[in-house]
Amino acid sequence: MKPSFLSLFAAGLALAASATATAAQPLCAPRYPPPATMAAMFDMAAVTADTLDDLSGVDVALAARGGQDLSKYGLRHSHLAFLVRNADGGWDVLHLLNRCKTDQSDLYREGLVNLVGESAITTDLRVGIPTPAVQAALKSLLDGAAPRARALHQPRYSMLAYPGNAGYQNSNQWILEVTAAAMAQSAGEPALDTRERSLAWLKQRGYAPSRLHIGIGKRLGARFFADNVAVTDHPASERISGNYSVVTVESVFDFLLRSGALERELAIPHQGATAPTASPSPQESTP
């Protein structure tokens, strides 16, 4: 079956990158985690699917994994994705990925194992369940070839993409902007069919990005050596101070909880924990 998004599904094995090189992309060697890690990945994916299956009426969720270590910024999770129930009753992962640390990204439809990755042994999976109305709107946006969701994708990638500018986009931004389009649709508001409209809507509704301080040494290193980091879209004041506004998992969850778009949260435990936990209400949930 050919997926509607550009697909790279390798049963959880090729988690780091495609092994195919093009003129614009360097060769990336696939990663093969050790057996114990692979077992944890498949176990966590199975627990995630079972937990979602036990929730009545849930067809779409947001999930945040660990991955890149952002603990120095007080952040536990680094990457957001949509979990969407497919026609066979299973769960697809739809997300934006920056393969091989290039300056480009693409949209992927994969399996749960690919999402949890090697962070299955260290970090819980943070799952947000949208309200029924937002779920229905997300389902319509993400169904099939998903042209409206794809319209909100900017292929020019930067880890530090500025949320007030459409020039670049990081993984969490695409999730935030598509969810914003679903929120507007569920409220009967005009369609957010461009990134500019989505960003303006988010600003008007009070979305607040995280502020990450990047020291001068790292800024210079990223500027000269990292293709997947750009800061030219940020205001001069941020580039001078090193305090960058960035869309993070925490800032997305904070906004959705404040806006009433999430009905509740779940925490799918990493290897070693015993059972998923659920927060009684959005107000009582924690990162």
GULOMAR-49976 format. One record per residue (C-alpha): residue number from 1; residue in three letters; x, z, y. Coordinates in steps of 0.5 Angstrom, whole numbers, plus 500, padded with zeros to 3 digits. Layout:
! residues N
<r><num>NUM</num><residu>ALA</residu><xx>X</xx><zz>Z</zz><yy>Y</yy></r>
...
This chain:
! residues 287
<r><num>1</num><residu>MET</residu><xx>500</xx><zz>500</zz><yy>500</yy></r>
<r><num>2</num><residu>LYS</residu><xx>503</xx><zz>498</zz><yy>507</yy></r>
<r><num>3</num><residu>PRO</residu><xx>503</xx><zz>503</zz><yy>512</yy></r>
<r><num>4</num><residu>SER</residu><xx>500</xx><zz>502</zz><yy>519</yy></r>
<r><num>5</num><residu>PHE</residu><xx>506</xx><zz>505</zz><yy>522</yy></r>
<r><num>6</num><residu>LEU</residu><xx>513</xx><zz>503</zz><yy>521</yy></r>
<r><num>7</num><residu>SER</residu><xx>514</xx><zz>507</zz><yy>515</yy></r>
<r><num>8</num><residu>LEU</residu><xx>520</xx><zz>510</zz><yy>512</yy></r>
<r><num>9</num><residu>PHE</residu><xx>518</xx><zz>514</zz><yy>506</yy></r>
<r><num>10</num><residu>ALA</residu><xx>524</xx><zz>516</zz><yy>501</yy></r>
<r><num>11</num><residu>ALA</residu><xx>520</xx><zz>521</zz><yy>497</yy></r>
<r><num>12</num><residu>GLY</residu><xx>524</xx><zz>526</zz><yy>502</yy></r>
<r><num>13</num><residu>LEU</residu><xx>531</xx><zz>524</zz><yy>500</yy></r>
<r><num>14</num><residu>ALA</residu><xx>533</xx><zz>520</zz><yy>506</yy></r>
<r><num>15</num><residu>LEU</residu><xx>532</xx><zz>525</zz><yy>511</yy></r>
<r><num>16</num><residu>ALA</residu><xx>537</xx><zz>524</zz><yy>516</yy></r>
<r><num>17</num><residu>ALA</residu><xx>537</xx><zz>516</zz><yy>517</yy></r>
<r><num>18</num><residu>SER</residu><xx>536</xx><zz>509</zz><yy>515</yy></r>
<r><num>19</num><residu>ALA</residu><xx>542</xx><zz>506</zz><yy>511</yy></r>
<r><num>20</num><residu>THR</residu><xx>540</xx><zz>499</zz><yy>514</yy></r>
<r><num>21</num><residu>ALA</residu><xx>545</xx><zz>497</zz><yy>520</yy></r>
<r><num>22</num><residu>THR</residu><xx>543</xx><zz>492</zz><yy>526</yy></r>
<r><num>23</num><residu>ALA</residu><xx>547</xx><zz>490</zz><yy>531</yy></r>
<r><num>24</num><residu>ALA</residu><xx>544</xx><zz>495</zz><yy>536</yy></r>
<r><num>25</num><residu>GLN</residu><xx>544</xx><zz>501</zz><yy>531</yy></r>
<r><num>26</num><residu>PRO</residu><xx>550</xx><zz>504</zz><yy>528</yy></r>
<r><num>27</num><residu>LEU</residu><xx>550</xx><zz>505</zz><yy>520</yy></r>
<r><num>28</num><residu>CYS</residu><xx>547</xx><zz>512</zz><yy>518</yy></r>
<r><num>29</num><residu>ALA</residu><xx>549</xx><zz>515</zz><yy>512</yy></r>
<r><num>30</num><residu>PRO</residu><xx>543</xx><zz>518</zz><yy>508</yy></r>
<r><num>31</num><residu>ARG</residu><xx>543</xx><zz>525</zz><yy>507</yy></r>
<r><num>32</num><residu>TYR</residu><xx>542</xx><zz>528</zz><yy>500</yy></r>
<r><num>33</num><residu>PRO</residu><xx>541</xx><zz>536</zz><yy>500</yy></r>
<r><num>34</num><residu>PRO</residu><xx>543</xx><zz>540</zz><yy>494</yy></r>
<r><num>35</num><residu>PRO</residu><xx>538</xx><zz>541</zz><yy>489</yy></r>
<r><num>36</num><residu>ALA</residu><xx>536</xx><zz>548</zz><yy>491</yy></r>
<r><num>37</num><residu>THR</residu><xx>534</xx><zz>545</zz><yy>498</yy></r>
<r><num>38</num><residu>MET</residu><xx>530</xx><zz>540</zz><yy>495</yy></r>
<r><num>39</num><residu>ALA</residu><xx>526</xx><zz>544</zz><yy>491</yy></r>
<r><num>40</num><residu>ALA</residu><xx>525</xx><zz>549</zz><yy>497</yy></r>
<r><num>41</num><residu>MET</residu><xx>523</xx><zz>542</zz><yy>501</yy></r>
<r><num>42</num><residu>PHE</residu><xx>518</xx><zz>540</zz><yy>495</yy></r>
<r><num>43</num><residu>ASP</residu><xx>515</xx><zz>547</zz><yy>495</yy></r>
<r><num>44</num><residu>MET</residu><xx>514</xx><zz>548</zz><yy>502</yy></r>
<r><num>45</num><residu>ALA</residu><xx>511</xx><zz>541</zz><yy>502</yy></r>
<r><num>46</num><residu>ALA</residu><xx>506</xx><zz>543</zz><yy>497</yy></r>
<r><num>47</num><residu>VAL</residu><xx>504</xx><zz>550</zz><yy>500</yy></r>
<r><num>48</num><residu>THR</residu><xx>503</xx><zz>546</zz><yy>506</yy></r>
<r><num>49</num><residu>ALA</residu><xx>498</xx><zz>541</zz><yy>503</yy></r>
<r><num>50</num><residu>ASP</residu><xx>495</xx><zz>547</zz><yy>499</yy></r>
<r><num>51</num><residu>THR</residu><xx>494</xx><zz>551</zz><yy>505</yy></r>
<r><num>52</num><residu>LEU</residu><xx>491</xx><zz>545</zz><yy>509</yy></r>
<r><num>53</num><residu>ASP</residu><xx>486</xx><zz>543</zz><yy>503</yy></r>
<r><num>54</num><residu>ASP</residu><xx>483</xx><zz>550</zz><yy>503</yy></r>
<r><num>55</num><residu>LEU</residu><xx>481</xx><zz>549</zz><yy>510</yy></r>
<r><num>56</num><residu>SER</residu><xx>474</xx><zz>547</zz><yy>511</yy></r>
<r><num>57</num><residu>GLY</residu><xx>473</xx><zz>541</zz><yy>515</yy></r>
<r><num>58</num><residu>VAL</residu><xx>480</xx><zz>540</zz><yy>517</yy></r>
<r><num>59</num><residu>ASP</residu><xx>483</xx><zz>533</zz><yy>518</yy></r>
<r><num>60</num><residu>VAL</residu><xx>488</xx><zz>533</zz><yy>523</yy></r>
<r><num>61</num><residu>ALA</residu><xx>493</xx><zz>538</zz><yy>525</yy></r>
<r><num>62</num><residu>LEU</residu><xx>499</xx><zz>539</zz><yy>529</yy></r>
<r><num>63</num><residu>ALA</residu><xx>506</xx><zz>542</zz><yy>525</yy></r>
<r><num>64</num><residu>ALA</residu><xx>512</xx><zz>544</zz><yy>528</yy></r>
<r><num>65</num><residu>ARG</residu><xx>519</xx><zz>545</zz><yy>524</yy></r>
<r><num>66</num><residu>GLY</residu><xx>526</xx><zz>548</zz><yy>525</yy></r>
<r><num>67</num><residu>GLY</residu><xx>531</xx><zz>543</zz><yy>525</yy></r>
<r><num>68</num><residu>GLN</residu><xx>536</xx><zz>543</zz><yy>531</yy></r>
<r><num>69</num><residu>ASP</residu><xx>538</xx><zz>550</zz><yy>533</yy></r>
<r><num>70</num><residu>LEU</residu><xx>535</xx><zz>552</zz><yy>539</yy></r>
<r><num>71</num><residu>SER</residu><xx>536</xx><zz>559</zz><yy>538</yy></r>
<r><num>72</num><residu>LYS</residu><xx>540</xx><zz>560</zz><yy>544</yy></r>
<r><num>73</num><residu>TYR</residu><xx>534</xx><zz>558</zz><yy>549</yy></r>
<r><num>74</num><residu>GLY</residu><xx>530</xx><zz>562</zz><yy>545</yy></r>
<r><num>75</num><residu>LEU</residu><xx>526</xx><zz>557</zz><yy>541</yy></r>
<r><num>76</num><residu>ARG</residu><xx>525</xx><zz>557</zz><yy>534</yy></r>
<r><num>77</num><residu>HIS</residu><xx>522</xx><zz>550</zz><yy>532</yy></r>
<r><num>78</num><residu>SER</residu><xx>525</xx><zz>543</zz><yy>535</yy></r>
<r><num>79</num><residu>HIS</residu><xx>520</xx><zz>538</zz><yy>532</yy></r>
<r><num>80</num><residu>LEU</residu><xx>513</xx><zz>536</zz><yy>533</yy></r>
<r><num>81</num><residu>ALA</residu><xx>508</xx><zz>532</zz><yy>528</yy></r>
<r><num>82</num><residu>PHE</residu><xx>501</xx><zz>530</zz><yy>527</yy></r>
<r><num>83</num><residu>LEU</residu><xx>499</xx><zz>532</zz><yy>520</yy></r>
<r><num>84</num><residu>VAL</residu><xx>493</xx><zz>527</zz><yy>518</yy></r>
<r><num>85</num><residu>ARG</residu><xx>489</xx><zz>527</zz><yy>512</yy></r>
<r><num>86</num><residu>ASN</residu><xx>489</xx><zz>520</zz><yy>509</yy></r>
<r><num>87</num><residu>ALA</residu><xx>484</xx><zz>516</zz><yy>505</yy></r>
<r><num>88</num><residu>ASP</residu><xx>486</xx><zz>519</zz><yy>498</yy></r>
<r><num>89</num><residu>GLY</residu><xx>485</xx><zz>526</zz><yy>501</yy></r>
<r><num>90</num><residu>GLY</residu><xx>493</xx><zz>527</zz><yy>502</yy></r>
<r><num>91</num><residu>TRP</residu><xx>497</xx><zz>528</zz><yy>508</yy></r>
<r><num>92</num><residu>ASP</residu><xx>501</xx><zz>523</zz><yy>512</yy></r>
<r><num>93</num><residu>VAL</residu><xx>506</xx><zz>526</zz><yy>517</yy></r>
<r><num>94</num><residu>LEU</residu><xx>505</xx><zz>521</zz><yy>524</yy></r>
<r><num>95</num><residu>HIS</residu><xx>511</xx><zz>523</zz><yy>529</yy></r>
<r><num>96</num><residu>LEU</residu><xx>516</xx><zz>520</zz><yy>533</yy></r>
<r><num>97</num><residu>LEU</residu><xx>523</xx><zz>520</zz><yy>530</yy></r>
<r><num>98</num><residu>ASN</residu><xx>530</xx><zz>518</zz><yy>534</yy></r>
<r><num>99</num><residu>ARG</residu><xx>534</xx><zz>515</zz><yy>528</yy></r>
<r><num>100</num><residu>CYS</residu><xx>542</xx><zz>515</zz><yy>528</yy></r>
<r><num>101</num><residu>LYS</residu><xx>542</xx><zz>518</zz><yy>535</yy></r>
<r><num>102</num><residu>THR</residu><xx>541</xx><zz>512</zz><yy>538</yy></r>
<r><num>103</num><residu>ASP</residu><xx>538</xx><zz>511</zz><yy>545</yy></r>
<r><num>104</num><residu>GLN</residu><xx>531</xx><zz>508</zz><yy>541</yy></r>
<r><num>105</num><residu>SER</residu><xx>526</xx><zz>511</zz><yy>537</yy></r>
<r><num>106</num><residu>ASP</residu><xx>520</xx><zz>509</zz><yy>533</yy></r>
<r><num>107</num><residu>LEU</residu><xx>514</xx><zz>512</zz><yy>530</yy></r>
<r><num>108</num><residu>TYR</residu><xx>513</xx><zz>513</zz><yy>523</yy></r>
<r><num>109</num><residu>ARG</residu><xx>508</xx><zz>515</zz><yy>518</yy></r>
<r><num>110</num><residu>GLU</residu><xx>511</xx><zz>519</zz><yy>512</yy></r>
<r><num>111</num><residu>GLY</residu><xx>510</xx><zz>525</zz><yy>507</yy></r>
<r><num>112</num><residu>LEU</residu><xx>510</xx><zz>532</zz><yy>508</yy></r>
<r><num>113</num><residu>VAL</residu><xx>517</xx><zz>533</zz><yy>505</yy></r>
<r><num>114</num><residu>ASN</residu><xx>520</xx><zz>528</zz><yy>510</yy></r>
<r><num>115</num><residu>LEU</residu><xx>517</xx><zz>533</zz><yy>515</yy></r>
<r><num>116</num><residu>VAL</residu><xx>519</xx><zz>540</zz><yy>513</yy></r>
<r><num>117</num><residu>GLY</residu><xx>526</xx><zz>537</zz><yy>511</yy></r>
<r><num>118</num><residu>GLU</residu><xx>532</xx><zz>542</zz><yy>510</yy></r>
<r><num>119</num><residu>SER</residu><xx>529</xx><zz>547</zz><yy>515</yy></r>
<r><num>120</num><residu>ALA</residu><xx>525</xx><zz>549</zz><yy>509</yy></r>
<r><num>121</num><residu>ILE</residu><xx>530</xx><zz>554</zz><yy>507</yy></r>
<r><num>122</num><residu>THR</residu><xx>530</xx><zz>557</zz><yy>514</yy></r>
<r><num>123</num><residu>THR</residu><xx>524</xx><zz>556</zz><yy>518</yy></r>
<r><num>124</num><residu>ASP</residu><xx>517</xx><zz>557</zz><yy>517</yy></r>
<r><num>125</num><residu>LEU</residu><xx>512</xx><zz>551</zz><yy>519</yy></r>
<r><num>126</num><residu>ARG</residu><xx>508</xx><zz>553</zz><yy>525</yy></r>
<r><num>127</num><residu>VAL</residu><xx>501</xx><zz>549</zz><yy>524</yy></r>
<r><num>128</num><residu>GLY</residu><xx>496</xx><zz>548</zz><yy>530</yy></r>
<r><num>129</num><residu>ILE</residu><xx>489</xx><zz>547</zz><yy>528</yy></r>
<r><num>130</num><residu>PRO</residu><xx>485</xx><zz>543</zz><yy>534</yy></r>
<r><num>131</num><residu>THR</residu><xx>478</xx><zz>544</zz><yy>535</yy></r>
<r><num>132</num><residu>PRO</residu><xx>473</xx><zz>540</zz><yy>531</yy></r>
<r><num>133</num><residu>ALA</residu><xx>472</xx><zz>535</zz><yy>538</yy></r>
<r><num>134</num><residu>VAL</residu><xx>479</xx><zz>534</zz><yy>539</yy></r>
<r><num>135</num><residu>GLN</residu><xx>481</xx><zz>533</zz><yy>531</yy></r>
<r><num>136</num><residu>ALA</residu><xx>475</xx><zz>528</zz><yy>531</yy></r>
<r><num>137</num><residu>ALA</residu><xx>478</xx><zz>524</zz><yy>537</yy></r>
<r><num>138</num><residu>LEU</residu><xx>485</xx><zz>525</zz><yy>534</yy></r>
<r><num>139</num><residu>LYS</residu><xx>483</xx><zz>522</zz><yy>528</yy></r>
<r><num>140</num><residu>SER</residu><xx>480</xx><zz>516</zz><yy>532</yy></r>
<r><num>141</num><residu>LEU</residu><xx>487</xx><zz>515</zz><yy>536</yy></r>
<r><num>142</num><residu>LEU</residu><xx>491</xx><zz>515</zz><yy>530</yy></r>
<r><num>143</num><residu>ASP</residu><xx>487</xx><zz>511</zz><yy>525</yy></r>
<r><num>144</num><residu>GLY</residu><xx>489</xx><zz>505</zz><yy>522</yy></r>
<r><num>145</num><residu>ALA</residu><xx>494</xx><zz>501</zz><yy>526</yy></r>
<r><num>146</num><residu>ALA</residu><xx>493</xx><zz>506</zz><yy>532</yy></r>
<r><num>147</num><residu>PRO</residu><xx>494</xx><zz>502</zz><yy>538</yy></r>
<r><num>148</num><residu>ARG</residu><xx>492</xx><zz>507</zz><yy>543</yy></r>
<r><num>149</num><residu>ALA</residu><xx>497</xx><zz>512</zz><yy>540</yy></r>
<r><num>150</num><residu>ARG</residu><xx>502</xx><zz>507</zz><yy>540</yy></r>
<r><num>151</num><residu>ALA</residu><xx>501</xx><zz>505</zz><yy>547</yy></r>
<r><num>152</num><residu>LEU</residu><xx>503</xx><zz>512</zz><yy>549</yy></r>
<r><num>153</num><residu>HIS</residu><xx>510</xx><zz>511</zz><yy>546</yy></r>
<r><num>154</num><residu>GLN</residu><xx>516</xx><zz>510</zz><yy>550</yy></r>
<r><num>155</num><residu>PRO</residu><xx>522</xx><zz>507</zz><yy>545</yy></r>
<r><num>156</num><residu>ARG</residu><xx>527</xx><zz>509</zz><yy>550</yy></r>
<r><num>157</num><residu>TYR</residu><xx>529</xx><zz>516</zz><yy>547</yy></r>
<r><num>158</num><residu>SER</residu><xx>532</xx><zz>522</zz><yy>550</yy></r>
<r><num>159</num><residu>MET</residu><xx>532</xx><zz>529</zz><yy>548</yy></r>
<r><num>160</num><residu>LEU</residu><xx>532</xx><zz>532</zz><yy>555</yy></r>
<r><num>161</num><residu>ALA</residu><xx>526</xx><zz>527</zz><yy>557</yy></r>
<r><num>162</num><residu>TYR</residu><xx>523</xx><zz>529</zz><yy>564</yy></r>
<r><num>163</num><residu>PRO</residu><xx>516</xx><zz>530</zz><yy>563</yy></r>
<r><num>164</num><residu>GLY</residu><xx>514</xx><zz>528</zz><yy>570</yy></r>
<r><num>165</num><residu>ASN</residu><xx>517</xx><zz>521</zz><yy>569</yy></r>
<r><num>166</num><residu>ALA</residu><xx>515</xx><zz>515</zz><yy>564</yy></r>
<r><num>167</num><residu>GLY</residu><xx>522</xx><zz>512</zz><yy>563</yy></r>
<r><num>168</num><residu>TYR</residu><xx>524</xx><zz>516</zz><yy>557</yy></r>
<r><num>169</num><residu>GLN</residu><xx>521</xx><zz>520</zz><yy>551</yy></r>
<r><num>170</num><residu>ASN</residu><xx>522</xx><zz>525</zz><yy>546</yy></r>
<r><num>171</num><residu>SER</residu><xx>519</xx><zz>527</zz><yy>540</yy></r>
<r><num>172</num><residu>ASN</residu><xx>515</xx><zz>532</zz><yy>542</yy></r>
<r><num>173</num><residu>GLN</residu><xx>512</xx><zz>528</zz><yy>548</yy></r>
<r><num>174</num><residu>TRP</residu><xx>509</xx><zz>523</zz><yy>544</yy></r>
<r><num>175</num><residu>ILE</residu><xx>505</xx><zz>529</zz><yy>541</yy></r>
<r><num>176</num><residu>LEU</residu><xx>503</xx><zz>532</zz><yy>547</yy></r>
<r><num>177</num><residu>GLU</residu><xx>501</xx><zz>526</zz><yy>550</yy></r>
<r><num>178</num><residu>VAL</residu><xx>497</xx><zz>523</zz><yy>545</yy></r>
<r><num>179</num><residu>THR</residu><xx>494</xx><zz>530</zz><yy>544</yy></r>
<r><num>180</num><residu>ALA</residu><xx>492</xx><zz>530</zz><yy>552</yy></r>
<r><num>181</num><residu>ALA</residu><xx>489</xx><zz>523</zz><yy>550</yy></r>
<r><num>182</num><residu>ALA</residu><xx>484</xx><zz>526</zz><yy>545</yy></r>
<r><num>183</num><residu>MET</residu><xx>483</xx><zz>532</zz><yy>549</yy></r>
<r><num>184</num><residu>ALA</residu><xx>480</xx><zz>527</zz><yy>555</yy></r>
<r><num>185</num><residu>GLN</residu><xx>476</xx><zz>523</zz><yy>550</yy></r>
<r><num>186</num><residu>SER</residu><xx>473</xx><zz>529</zz><yy>547</yy></r>
<r><num>187</num><residu>ALA</residu><xx>471</xx><zz>531</zz><yy>554</yy></r>
<r><num>188</num><residu>GLY</residu><xx>468</xx><zz>525</zz><yy>556</yy></r>
<r><num>189</num><residu>GLU</residu><xx>473</xx><zz>523</zz><yy>561</yy></r>
<r><num>190</num><residu>PRO</residu><xx>476</xx><zz>516</zz><yy>563</yy></r>
<r><num>191</num><residu>ALA</residu><xx>481</xx><zz>514</zz><yy>557</yy></r>
<r><num>192</num><residu>LEU</residu><xx>489</xx><zz>516</zz><yy>558</yy></r>
<r><num>193</num><residu>ASP</residu><xx>491</xx><zz>509</zz><yy>556</yy></r>
<r><num>194</num><residu>THR</residu><xx>498</xx><zz>509</zz><yy>559</yy></r>
<r><num>195</num><residu>ARG</residu><xx>504</xx><zz>514</zz><yy>559</yy></r>
<r><num>196</num><residu>GLU</residu><xx>503</xx><zz>514</zz><yy>567</yy></r>
<r><num>197</num><residu>ARG</residu><xx>496</xx><zz>516</zz><yy>566</yy></r>
<r><num>198</num><residu>SER</residu><xx>497</xx><zz>521</zz><yy>561</yy></r>
<r><num>199</num><residu>LEU</residu><xx>503</xx><zz>525</zz><yy>565</yy></r>
<r><num>200</num><residu>ALA</residu><xx>499</xx><zz>525</zz><yy>571</yy></r>
<r><num>201</num><residu>TRP</residu><xx>493</xx><zz>528</zz><yy>567</yy></r>
<r><num>202</num><residu>LEU</residu><xx>498</xx><zz>533</zz><yy>564</yy></r>
<r><num>203</num><residu>LYS</residu><xx>500</xx><zz>535</zz><yy>571</yy></r>
<r><num>204</num><residu>GLN</residu><xx>493</xx><zz>536</zz><yy>574</yy></r>
<r><num>205</num><residu>ARG</residu><xx>491</xx><zz>540</zz><yy>568</yy></r>
<r><num>206</num><residu>GLY</residu><xx>497</xx><zz>545</zz><yy>569</yy></r>
<r><num>207</num><residu>TYR</residu><xx>502</xx><zz>543</zz><yy>563</yy></r>
<r><num>208</num><residu>ALA</residu><xx>508</xx><zz>547</zz><yy>564</yy></r>
<r><num>209</num><residu>PRO</residu><xx>515</xx><zz>544</zz><yy>561</yy></r>
<r><num>210</num><residu>SER</residu><xx>520</xx><zz>549</zz><yy>558</yy></r>
<r><num>211</num><residu>ARG</residu><xx>526</xx><zz>550</zz><yy>563</yy></r>
<r><num>212</num><residu>LEU</residu><xx>533</xx><zz>549</zz><yy>559</yy></r>
<r><num>213</num><residu>HIS</residu><xx>540</xx><zz>551</zz><yy>562</yy></r>
<r><num>214</num><residu>ILE</residu><xx>545</xx><zz>546</zz><yy>560</yy></r>
<r><num>215</num><residu>GLY</residu><xx>552</xx><zz>548</zz><yy>562</yy></r>
<r><num>216</num><residu>ILE</residu><xx>557</xx><zz>543</zz><yy>566</yy></r>
<r><num>217</num><residu>GLY</residu><xx>561</xx><zz>542</zz><yy>560</yy></r>
<r><num>218</num><residu>LYS</residu><xx>555</xx><zz>540</zz><yy>555</yy></r>
<r><num>219</num><residu>ARG</residu><xx>552</xx><zz>535</zz><yy>561</yy></r>
<r><num>220</num><residu>LEU</residu><xx>559</xx><zz>531</zz><yy>561</yy></r>
<r><num>221</num><residu>GLY</residu><xx>559</xx><zz>531</zz><yy>554</yy></r>
<r><num>222</num><residu>ALA</residu><xx>552</xx><zz>528</zz><yy>553</yy></r>
<r><num>223</num><residu>ARG</residu><xx>553</xx><zz>524</zz><yy>559</yy></r>
<r><num>224</num><residu>PHE</residu><xx>559</xx><zz>520</zz><yy>556</yy></r>
<r><num>225</num><residu>PHE</residu><xx>558</xx><zz>521</zz><yy>548</yy></r>
<r><num>226</num><residu>ALA</residu><xx>551</xx><zz>522</zz><yy>546</yy></r>
<r><num>227</num><residu>ASP</residu><xx>547</xx><zz>515</zz><yy>546</yy></r>
<r><num>228</num><residu>ASN</residu><xx>540</xx><zz>520</zz><yy>545</yy></r>
<r><num>229</num><residu>VAL</residu><xx>541</xx><zz>524</zz><yy>551</yy></r>
<r><num>230</num><residu>ALA</residu><xx>540</xx><zz>522</zz><yy>558</yy></r>
<r><num>231</num><residu>VAL</residu><xx>538</xx><zz>526</zz><yy>565</yy></r>
<r><num>232</num><residu>THR</residu><xx>537</xx><zz>520</zz><yy>570</yy></r>
<r><num>233</num><residu>ASP</residu><xx>530</xx><zz>521</zz><yy>570</yy></r>
<r><num>234</num><residu>HIS</residu><xx>530</xx><zz>528</zz><yy>572</yy></r>
<r><num>235</num><residu>PRO</residu><xx>530</xx><zz>530</zz><yy>579</yy></r>
<r><num>236</num><residu>ALA</residu><xx>537</xx><zz>531</zz><yy>583</yy></r>
<r><num>237</num><residu>SER</residu><xx>536</xx><zz>539</zz><yy>583</yy></r>
<r><num>238</num><residu>GLU</residu><xx>535</xx><zz>539</zz><yy>576</yy></r>
<r><num>239</num><residu>ARG</residu><xx>541</xx><zz>535</zz><yy>575</yy></r>
<r><num>240</num><residu>ILE</residu><xx>545</xx><zz>539</zz><yy>580</yy></r>
<r><num>241</num><residu>SER</residu><xx>543</xx><zz>546</zz><yy>577</yy></r>
<r><num>242</num><residu>GLY</residu><xx>543</xx><zz>544</zz><yy>570</yy></r>
<r><num>243</num><residu>ASN</residu><xx>536</xx><zz>547</zz><yy>569</yy></r>
<r><num>244</num><residu>TYR</residu><xx>532</xx><zz>541</zz><yy>566</yy></r>
<r><num>245</num><residu>SER</residu><xx>525</xx><zz>541</zz><yy>565</yy></r>
<r><num>246</num><residu>VAL</residu><xx>523</xx><zz>539</zz><yy>557</yy></r>
<r><num>247</num><residu>VAL</residu><xx>517</xx><zz>538</zz><yy>553</yy></r>
<r><num>248</num><residu>THR</residu><xx>519</xx><zz>543</zz><yy>547</yy></r>
<r><num>249</num><residu>VAL</residu><xx>514</xx><zz>546</zz><yy>541</yy></r>
<r><num>250</num><residu>GLU</residu><xx>513</xx><zz>552</zz><yy>545</yy></r>
<r><num>251</num><residu>SER</residu><xx>511</xx><zz>549</zz><yy>551</yy></r>
<r><num>252</num><residu>VAL</residu><xx>506</xx><zz>544</zz><yy>548</yy></r>
<r><num>253</num><residu>PHE</residu><xx>503</xx><zz>550</zz><yy>544</yy></r>
<r><num>254</num><residu>ASP</residu><xx>502</xx><zz>554</zz><yy>550</yy></r>
<r><num>255</num><residu>PHE</residu><xx>499</xx><zz>549</zz><yy>554</yy></r>
<r><num>256</num><residu>LEU</residu><xx>494</xx><zz>547</zz><yy>548</yy></r>
<r><num>257</num><residu>LEU</residu><xx>492</xx><zz>555</zz><yy>547</yy></r>
<r><num>258</num><residu>ARG</residu><xx>491</xx><zz>556</zz><yy>554</yy></r>
<r><num>259</num><residu>SER</residu><xx>487</xx><zz>549</zz><yy>554</yy></r>
<r><num>260</num><residu>GLY</residu><xx>482</xx><zz>551</zz><yy>548</yy></r>
<r><num>261</num><residu>ALA</residu><xx>484</xx><zz>545</zz><yy>544</yy></r>
<r><num>262</num><residu>LEU</residu><xx>487</xx><zz>549</zz><yy>539</yy></r>
<r><num>263</num><residu>GLU</residu><xx>482</xx><zz>553</zz><yy>534</yy></r>
<r><num>264</num><residu>ARG</residu><xx>487</xx><zz>557</zz><yy>531</yy></r>
<r><num>265</num><residu>GLU</residu><xx>495</xx><zz>557</zz><yy>528</yy></r>
<r><num>266</num><residu>LEU</residu><xx>498</xx><zz>558</zz><yy>521</yy></r>
<r><num>267</num><residu>ALA</residu><xx>505</xx><zz>560</zz><yy>519</yy></r>
<r><num>268</num><residu>ILE</residu><xx>507</xx><zz>556</zz><yy>513</yy></r>
<r><num>269</num><residu>PRO</residu><xx>513</xx><zz>561</zz><yy>510</yy></r>
<r><num>270</num><residu>HIS</residu><xx>520</xx><zz>558</zz><yy>509</yy></r>
<r><num>271</num><residu>GLN</residu><xx>523</xx><zz>559</zz><yy>502</yy></r>
<r><num>272</num><residu>GLY</residu><xx>523</xx><zz>567</zz><yy>500</yy></r>
<r><num>273</num><residu>ALA</residu><xx>516</xx><zz>568</zz><yy>503</yy></r>
<r><num>274</num><residu>THR</residu><xx>510</xx><zz>569</zz><yy>499</yy></r>
<r><num>275</num><residu>ALA</residu><xx>504</xx><zz>567</zz><yy>503</yy></r>
<r><num>276</num><residu>PRO</residu><xx>502</xx><zz>563</zz><yy>509</yy></r>
<r><num>277</num><residu>THR</residu><xx>499</xx><zz>567</zz><yy>514</yy></r>
<r><num>278</num><residu>ALA</residu><xx>494</xx><zz>566</zz><yy>520</yy></r>
<r><num>279</num><residu>SER</residu><xx>493</xx><zz>568</zz><yy>526</yy></r>
<r><num>280</num><residu>PRO</residu><xx>486</xx><zz>571</zz><yy>528</yy></r>
<r><num>281</num><residu>SER</residu><xx>485</xx><zz>568</zz><yy>534</yy></r>
<r><num>282</num><residu>PRO</residu><xx>489</xx><zz>563</zz><yy>539</yy></r>
<r><num>283</num><residu>GLN</residu><xx>490</xx><zz>569</zz><yy>544</yy></r>
<r><num>284</num><residu>GLU</residu><xx>493</xx><zz>573</zz><yy>538</yy></r>
<r><num>285</num><residu>SER</residu><xx>498</xx><zz>568</zz><yy>535</yy></r>
<r><num>286</num><residu>THR</residu><xx>506</xx><zz>568</zz><yy>537</yy></r>
<r><num>287</num><residu>PRO</residu><xx>511</xx><zz>563</zz><yy>536</yy></r>
